[in-house]
Amino acid sequence: MFLASLAVASVPAASVVSLAPAFAATGLPLSGIALLIGLDRIPDMFRTMTNVTGHLTTAAVIATREGEQLE
């Protein structure tokens, strides 16, 4: 799961791309995505912040283990 989370783009509203197939698979109408986009803006900012922080932390840990000096 950790490696899969690193594959997600660290940009706001990146999860919207994965909503359409999820809605289609569950039989929900795609018009519901518009409602979710409006309601999801603030929580999406927190998810993006967490994702970027995780990517930066992972890069720093790997760089340190490889012997690179962080400035």
Summary of the structure (lengths in Angstrom):
residues: 71
radius of gyration: 16.2
end to end distance: 29.9
largest distance: 51.0
contacts: 138
relative contact order: 0.13
helix: 69%
strand: 0%
